[in-house]
């Protein structure tokens, strides 16, 4: 995904994406499941969904798992 003069690709961290693209227009966070011991359950992760746009007639949807970019999707509304 192009942001200004930078290019964002899978594996980048949330801070790297913010540095290249700025803050998203929308975002949501799903926290990991916490066990009875107060710690995240094994295999539980933090998932973040970010939205950039509108730009070029559509929106870009980014998905992060544990702070790493795993998906970029472009959709027209």
LUMLUM-755795 format. One record per residue (C-alpha): residue in one letter; x, y, z. Coordinates in Angstrom, 3 decimals, padded with zeros to 6 digits. Layout:
BEGIN
<site resn="a" east="X" north="Y" up="Z"/>
...
This chain:
BEGIN
<site resn="x" east="000.000" north="000.000" up="000.000"/>
<site resn="x" east="001.380" north="003.397" up="-000.930"/>
<site resn="x" east="001.320" north="006.196" up="001.656"/>
<site resn="x" east="002.755" north="009.425" up="000.319"/>
<site resn="x" east="006.294" north="008.515" up="-000.679"/>
<site resn="x" east="006.414" north="005.343" up="001.460"/>
<site resn="x" east="005.213" north="001.827" up="000.820"/>
<site resn="x" east="003.633" north="-000.310" up="003.532"/>
<site resn="x" east="003.794" north="-004.095" up="003.315"/>
<site resn="x" east="003.100" north="-007.157" up="005.442"/>
<site resn="x" east="005.163" north="-007.704" up="008.564"/>
<site resn="x" east="005.556" north="-004.022" up="009.431"/>
<site resn="x" east="004.727" north="-002.877" up="012.946"/>
<site resn="x" east="001.967" north="-000.474" up="013.909"/>
<site resn="x" east="004.536" north="002.241" up="014.645"/>
<site resn="x" east="006.181" north="001.795" up="011.220"/>
<site resn="x" east="002.801" north="002.162" up="009.507"/>
<site resn="x" east="001.940" north="005.285" up="011.541"/>
<site resn="x" east="005.335" north="006.758" up="010.640"/>
<site resn="x" east="004.645" north="006.256" up="006.912"/>
<site resn="x" east="000.878" north="006.874" up="006.754"/>
<site resn="x" east="-000.085" north="008.806" up="009.864"/>
<site resn="x" east="-002.869" north="007.762" up="012.192"/>
<site resn="x" east="-005.797" north="005.835" up="010.685"/>
<site resn="x" east="-009.200" north="007.465" up="010.241"/>
<site resn="x" east="-010.756" north="004.590" up="012.239"/>
<site resn="x" east="-009.370" north="001.800" up="014.387"/>
<site resn="x" east="-010.510" north="-000.934" up="016.734"/>
<site resn="x" east="-008.680" north="-003.332" up="019.041"/>
<site resn="x" east="-009.678" north="-006.798" up="020.186"/>
<site resn="x" east="-007.638" north="-007.696" up="023.258"/>
<site resn="x" east="-006.409" north="-011.227" up="023.951"/>
<site resn="x" east="-008.515" north="-013.507" up="026.123"/>
<site resn="x" east="-007.337" north="-013.319" up="029.736"/>
<site resn="x" east="-007.287" north="-016.485" up="031.803"/>
<site resn="x" east="-008.199" north="-016.917" up="035.459"/>
<site resn="x" east="-004.543" north="-016.338" up="036.375"/>
<site resn="x" east="-004.678" north="-012.805" up="034.920"/>
<site resn="x" east="-002.426" north="-013.622" up="031.952"/>
<site resn="x" east="-003.410" north="-014.059" up="028.290"/>
<site resn="x" east="-004.486" north="-017.595" up="027.453"/>
<site resn="x" east="-002.011" north="-019.548" up="025.304"/>
<site resn="x" east="-002.547" north="-018.788" up="021.621"/>
<site resn="x" east="-004.600" north="-015.672" up="022.366"/>
<site resn="x" east="-003.558" north="-012.568" up="020.413"/>
<site resn="x" east="-004.291" north="-008.854" up="020.096"/>
<site resn="x" east="-006.039" north="-008.019" up="016.809"/>
<site resn="x" east="-006.264" north="-004.468" up="015.458"/>
<site resn="x" east="-008.291" north="-003.263" up="012.484"/>
<site resn="x" east="-007.394" north="000.096" up="010.931"/>
<site resn="x" east="-009.104" north="002.057" up="008.156"/>
<site resn="x" east="-007.514" north="004.690" up="005.922"/>
<site resn="x" east="-009.600" north="006.730" up="003.532"/>
<site resn="x" east="-011.431" north="007.718" up="001.585"/>
<site resn="x" east="-008.668" north="008.007" up="-000.987"/>
<site resn="x" east="-008.676" north="007.184" up="-004.705"/>
<site resn="x" east="-012.361" north="006.287" up="-004.494"/>
<site resn="x" east="-012.072" north="003.753" up="-001.718"/>
<site resn="x" east="-010.867" north="002.704" up="001.701"/>
<site resn="x" east="-007.862" north="000.673" up="002.793"/>
<site resn="x" east="-008.406" north="-001.826" up="005.598"/>
<site resn="x" east="-005.381" north="-003.028" up="007.544"/>
<site resn="x" east="-005.280" north="-005.931" up="009.984"/>
<site resn="x" east="-002.582" north="-006.363" up="012.627"/>
<site resn="x" east="-001.979" north="-009.359" up="014.862"/>
<site resn="x" east="000.165" north="-008.693" up="017.928"/>
<site resn="x" east="001.344" north="-005.424" up="016.374"/>
<site resn="x" east="002.417" north="-006.865" up="012.995"/>
<site resn="x" east="000.636" north="-006.090" up="009.724"/>
<site resn="x" east="-000.891" north="-009.277" up="008.271"/>
<site resn="x" east="-003.399" north="-007.967" up="005.740"/>
<site resn="x" east="-004.289" north="-005.025" up="003.503"/>
<site resn="x" east="-007.565" north="-004.821" up="001.603"/>
<site resn="x" east="-008.916" north="-002.077" up="-000.687"/>
<site resn="x" east="-012.683" north="-001.612" up="-001.029"/>
<site resn="x" east="-014.832" north="000.965" up="-002.758"/>
<site resn="x" east="-017.886" north="002.118" up="-000.814"/>
